Amino acid sequence: MIQRALISVTDKTGIVDFSKKLAAKGVEILSTGGTAKALKEAGVAVVEVSDYTGFPEMLDGRVKTLHPKIHGGLLAVRAKAEHMDTLKQHNIGTIDMVVVNLYRFEQTVEREDVTEAEAIENIDIGGPSMIRSASKNFASVTVVTDPDDYDKVIKEIDAGGDTTLETRKYLAWKAFNKTYKYDEAIEHYFRKILGEAELMDLHYEKVMSLRYGENPHQKAAFFRNPENHDANITNAKVLHGKQLSFNNIVDSDSALELVKEFERPTVTIIKHNNPCGVASADTIEEAMEKAYLVDSMSAFGGVMALNRPATKIMVDSINKKKWFLEIIIAPKFEADAFAELTKKPNLRLLETGPLKLDVNRRDIKKVAGGILIQTEDTYEVTENDLKVVTQKAPTAEQIKAMLFAVKVCKRVKSNAIILAKGEEVMGIGAGQMSRVDAVHLACYKAGDRAKGSVMASDAFFPFADGVEMAAENGIEAIIAPSGSVNDEKVIKRADELGLAMAFIGVRMFRH
């Protein structure tokens, strides 16, 4: 039975109503500071902790609840006679419930003008100590650290006079999770101000088990970062269709992150984690038609992402083409488009809400026994990055196509080559072991559409053979990173072939 509760909260959401309900059941309430004041003003009978322990708050409030009458009352094992005898000997009563949330340390240190002294004073000591004591003794003590749990706790007390053991164990887990994250935030603050080397902490919560992994014989599950609230695949709503597979999630992520690179209406189509079609246009419908034409054979069974709402015109075109798609991802689905698309039982529809690029992203890759971490490649190549190195300069239209192509290029597996005209991909060479093979594949995929296009490369040309192949296929301008020992030979060959070439200072490898 809950007879005595200690309540001391920074977040006072719902605390008055909760305390009134406890008091109405005859529960004695101990409290401190601002919480005690708020409860008294609301007419709740409160015993100040300093009156209960016989010691005043001291050291500017740093010491309030750090006392044997508090922690003894929390930690005593009720089933052990010697524990209960000790409490009786020292006139210590049991405390059956702790309702505590902590000083706002994280919010404090997020302020740009925060001083070190302010940060230190917002490190809670008594709160975590009470939470841990109560959580350790969950067999007898209920610990409540989240206002969302107040109703559940009251309902159980109404039903049986106490919370259930299962609930106390669950609340203890939530409490330890809270103090764990709180200590982690403090550690991060000290690490930052001391300039210490980064320690990689990963905290992900399970979204769901998956049917299988990349292949049917592999087990898999999907986890999300609970601190991430951006418009991405993890946070997208599945509006229609069966559960996403491991490969669906990987491909959908690639599709959405690529289309987020563009401000103009843009469509991308992904197949096996590489784009097989990308285009921007004045309308999203026109962009889809152009993206489809890049490689219509590979687009069958692909994943399509849009950076504008999906429309009925687009759906009619998909149906007319008898184009099978695994997934369509969009910020929104217009009502008539959604009604038509939901007639397809095997099509998944994912809604993201408004899109934006996330600037503070991390890219994590796993190796056996460890992980590699880097900042996401968010560098945007602009016209100011271009250094014209050939006698022939690219035209304004070619520069526009170059800037479009490099955005696509950085989302394609290396070695990567993109052919483009305007804001439309003509051909893609992805994941090749040599750069000239990537050029060959891009030209093969583009066919006659290669003529008059520009070519973007994710890294420098080690030899002139890629440039020669480009000229043979009617490509007129090239954009690529510099840095090869053969840069001068490559430039000379481009001049001999009458090509325009611009170098940039950034590489765009994607392994």
N, C-alpha and C positions, 0 to 999 in steps of 0.2 A: 504494500500500500504506500502511496506517496503522501507523506505527512509534512515534509519540509522541502522547499525548493529555493535554490540560490539563483537570482536573476540579475544579470549585469550585461547590458547590451549597448553597443555603439549604434547599430541599426535598430531603431525602435519601431520599425514597421510591425503593426499588429500586437505589440507587446502589452499594451494596456488591456485590450480585450482578452488576451490570453491569460494575463495575470488575474483579471477579475473572475474568470471562469475557474481558475485554480483556487482562489480565495473562497469562492462560493462553495467549494467542496471541502473546506476546512483546512486547506494546505497553508502552512505557515510560510511566509515569503521573506527571505533574506535578500538584501540588495545593497548597492553602493552608489555613491556619487549621483550623476545625472539620471540614472535609471531610477534610483530611489526617489529622487525629487519628482520625476514625471509620474511615477505610480502614486505617490502621496497626493499630488495635485489632482489626480483622477479619482481619489477616494479609496484607493487600495491600501489596506493595512500592511505596513512594511516594518521589518526589524532591520535597522542599520547593522551592517557587518561589524562595524567598530563596537557597537553595543553588545553584539553577540559574542565577539571574541574577547572583549575587555581591553582591546588595544586600539588606539586611534589610527586613522590613516596617517602615514608619515612620508617623509622624503618627497614632498610635492606630489603625493598620490602614487608614488612608485610602489609602495608597500600598503596593500589593503587586505588582500585575501590570502597572502602567504602566511598561514598560521595553522598549527595542529588542529584547532577546533574546526577548521574548514577541511583540510586535506585528510585528517583522521576520520571525519564524518563521511567523506567521500570514499576513502579507500578501505575501510573496515569490511572484512568478509563476514557477512551476517551469519553464515553457517559455522563460523569458528568461535567457540566459546571464549577462547583467550582474547580474541580481538574485541569481542563485545564487553568482556570484563575490563579490558584496558580503557575503552571508551567510558565505561561507568566510573572507573577509578579516577579519571581526569575530567569528569563532568563534560564529556563531549557527546553531543547528540548526532544521530545519523542525518545525512543529507541525501535525499532520495532522487533529486532532480537538479540538474544544472542547465540553465538557459543562458548561453553566452555567445556573443560574436565579438570579433576582435577590432582593435584600433585600425583605422584605415591607412595602414602603412603603404600599400601599393598606390593608392590614390594620391597620397602625400608626396611620394618620391617621383611621381609622374609630372609634378609641377616643375616648370623650368626654373622658377625662382626659389625652389626649396633649398634650405640650408642643411648642412650636416647635422646641426643641433636639432632641428625640427624632425629630421628623419629618425634620429636616435630616440627622441621622446615618443615617437609613434611606433616604437617596437613594443608590442604588448607582452608582458611577462605573466601577470596573474591570470589572464584569460586562457592562454594556452596551457598553463599549469593545471587549472581547474578542469579544462576540457580533457586533458590527458588522464588525470586522476579519475574522473567520472567514467571515461571510456574504458580504462583498464578494468574498472569494476562494473562493467555493463550487466553482469549477472544480477545486480541489485539496483543500479543507478541508471536513470534515463538522462542522456545528454542531448540537448537540442541546440544546434548551431545554425539552423536554417529556418527563417520564419515560415517557409512553405510547409514545414512539418507540424506547425502548431495545431491545425485542425485534426490531423491524424492522431496526434497524441491525446487531445481532449476527447475525441470519440472513443478511444480505447479506455481512458480513465472512466468515462461515462458508463462504458459497458461492464468493466470489472474492477474499477478502483485503482488500476495500475496499467502500465503498458505491458505488452507481451515480451517474452524473452527474445523472440525473433525480431521484433521492432527495436528493442534496445541494442541488439547486436548490429542491426543495420545502421542505426543512428550513431553508434560508436565508430563504425567504418567511415561514415560521412565525416565525423568529427576528426578522426585521424587524417583523413584526406585533406581536410581544411588546414590543420596545423602543419601538415607536410608541405602544402603549397605556400603557406604563410612563411615558413622557415626558408623555403626555396627563394621566395621573393626577397627576403632579407639578405640571403647569401648572394643573390644576383646583384643587389645594390652594392654590397661591399666589393664584389668582384669588379664591378664597373668603376667605382671610385679609386680602387687600388690599381686598376689597369692589369689585372691578372689575366692569364691565358684563359680562353673560353673553355668551359666545361659543357659538353653537349648533354642536355636533358631533353628527353622525348616523353611526352605524356599524351597518349591517345586513348580514346574510349571506343569500345566496339560498337559498330553500327549494325553489323549483321554477319552471320556466317554465309559463305558463298557456296554454290553447288559444287564447284571445284575451282582449281587454279587455272594456270595457262593451259593445262591439259587435264583431261578427265581423271587421271590417276593421282593428281595433286590436290591436297586439301588447302582451303584458303578461307580468309575472313577479311572483312573491310573495317578499318578503324579510322576515326576522325580526330583531328585536333580540336578539343572543346573550346579553345581560345580563338579559333578562326571563324569569322562570320562574314567572309567575303563571298562574292558571287562566283562560285566555282562548282565543280562536279560534286564535291563532297556535300555541299549545302543545297544542291539543286533538288527540286521536288519531282518525283516520278509521278506524273499525272495519269499515265496509262501504260499498260504492257506488263509483261512478266518481269521477274527479278533480274536485275543487271548481273552479268557474269564478270569474272575477273578481267577478261579481255575487253568487255564492253566499257568498264570503268576506265581502263588505261586509254583506250581509243577516244572515249568521250572527253577525257581530260585534255588530250592533245588537241582535239578539235576546238574545244571551247577556249583554251589558252591562246591558240593561234588567232581565232577570230577576234579576241579581245584586243589584239594589237592595233586594230583599225578603227578609225572614227567614221569613215564612210560606210554605207551599207555593204556588208561583206558576208560571203558564204565560203565555208571551207568544208571539204569532204575528206574524211580520213579512212584509210584502209590499212590494217596491220601497223598502226601507230606511225604512219607517214601520210602526209597529204597527197591526194591524187587529184585534187582540184581546189583552186582558190581564185576568187575574183571579187573585186569591188566595183560598184556601179552607182548610178544615180538612184536606183531603186533596188530593194532587196530581191524582187522577182527577177530583174535583169541580172543581178549578181549570181543568183542560183543557176540561171540558164548558162552563163559563161563558165561557172565553176564546173558544171556537169560536162561541158564540151571538152574540158582539158583531157579527161581520160574516162569516157563514159563506160568503158568495159570494167575498169577497176571500181568505178563508183557504185556498181551493183553490189548490194550487201554492205555498203559503207555506213559511216556515221557522219551526219551532217550537222553543222553548227551555224547559227545565224546570229548577227548582232543587232537584228531588228525583229519585231514580232512576226510570227509565221502567218501568212495570209491564205485566203481561199484560192486566190489565183495561183499561188505556188503549189497548193495541194492538187488543183486541177491539172497542172503541168506534170506533176509527179505521176498521177494516175494515167494521163495520156501516154507517157513514156513507158508505162508498166515497170516503173523503176522501184525495185525493192530496196528499202533502207532498213537497217537494224534500229537506228536511233535518230531522232531529230531533237536538237537542243536549241532552245530559243529563250529570249528574255520573257516572252509571252506568246500565247497562242490565241489568235482572234477566234471568237465563238464559233463562226461558221467553219473555219479551218479545223478547229478542234473536233467539232461534231463529225466532220468527214474523216479525219485521221483516226478517230477512235473506232471506226469500222474495221480497222486492220488489227486483228488480235495480237499479232507478233511484233508490232511496231511499238517501241518505247518512246514516250514523249517526256522530255525533261524540261522543266521551266526554271530559269535561274533568277528572274527579276533583273533590275537594271545592272548592266555590265560596267566594270571598270578594271583597269590593270591594278594589281596589288603591288605596291612599291617595295614592301618589306618582306619579300618572299625568300624562302630557302629551298634549295634543290638538294635532295638527299639521295645518294646512291649506295647500295649495299654491296659489300665484298665479303668474302668468307671471313667471319670473325670480327667484322668491323663495319663502319660506314664512312663514307666521304660526304662532306657537307660544303656547299658553296652558296653564294648569293645567286639568285635567279638572274639570267641574262636579260636585263631590262634596258640595256643600252639601245638607244634609238639613233640610227644613222641619219644624219641630215645632209643637206646639200653642202653645208660648211665642212663636212668631213671628207668630201671628195677632192682628190688631188689628180688632176688630169695629167697623164704621163705620156700621151702620144701626141703626134703632130695634129691629128684630127681630134677635135673636141666633141663630146657628146652634145646633142641638141637638147633643148628644154624638154621635149617630149621623151627623149631617151633617159634623161635624168629622172624624170617622174617615174618611168618604168623601173629604173635601177633601184630607187628608194622603196618602191613597192616590192620588188623581188628580194631585196635583202631582208625585209621583214619576214617574208615566207621562209627564206633560206635558213634563218636561225632556228626554225622549228622543224627542220628536216634532218634526218639522221645523216651523219658524215660518212663518207665524203658526199657533199651535197652540191648540186647544180640546179639553178632555177632559170628557165627561159620565160620572158614576159614581154608583153606589149601593153602599154598604158598601165591599167590596174587589173591585168588579167594574166594568169599563168598560161603559158603555152606548153611547157613540158617540164618534167621533174626527174632528176637523176638522184636517187637516194641510196644511202647505205653501201656505197661501193668501196672496194679496197684500194682502188687507184682513182685519181681525179679524172684522168682521161676516160676511164670507163663510165664515170658519172656523167661526163659530157656526152658520151656516146648514147647512154640510156635516155638522157633528157632530149636529145635530138631525135632519137628513134620514137619516143613517145609523142613528140611534137609533130613529126612529119613535115609537111609543107608549111605548117604554122610557124616553124622555126625561122623562116625567112623574114628578115626585117625586125627580128626580136633583139632584146638585150639579154645578156647572160650574167647571172650573179653566182659567185662561188663563195663557199663558206670559209675557204682558206686560200693561201697563195698557190699559184701554178708552179710546180717544181721544174717543169719543162715547158717548151713551147707547143708540145703536141696538142694540148687542150685548146689552145688558141687557134691552131691550124684547123682542127676539127670544127670549131665554131665557124670559121670563115667558110669552110666547105659546105656548111649547112645554111648559109645565108644570114648568120647572126652578124649584127652591125656594130654592137658596142658591148663592152665588158666592164663589170665592176667586181673587184676582188681585193682582199687584203694584200698588203705588201709583205716582204720579209724573206723571200726566197733568195738564195745566193745567185739564182739565175734571173732575177728581176729584170736586169738590163737586157738580157737575151730575149726574154718574153716580150718586153716593150718594143724592142727592135723588130721582132717578127710581126707584132701587131701593126707597126708602122708599114712594114713591107706589104701586108695584106690589106691595108687601107681601113683598119678598124679603129674605133675610138675606145680608149681604155682609161678608167679612173681607178686609182688605188684608194683604199681606206685603211685606217690604222687599227681596226679591230677585227679579230678573228671570231667566227661564229660556230665553232665545233659543237656538235650535239651527239654524244656517244650513247 
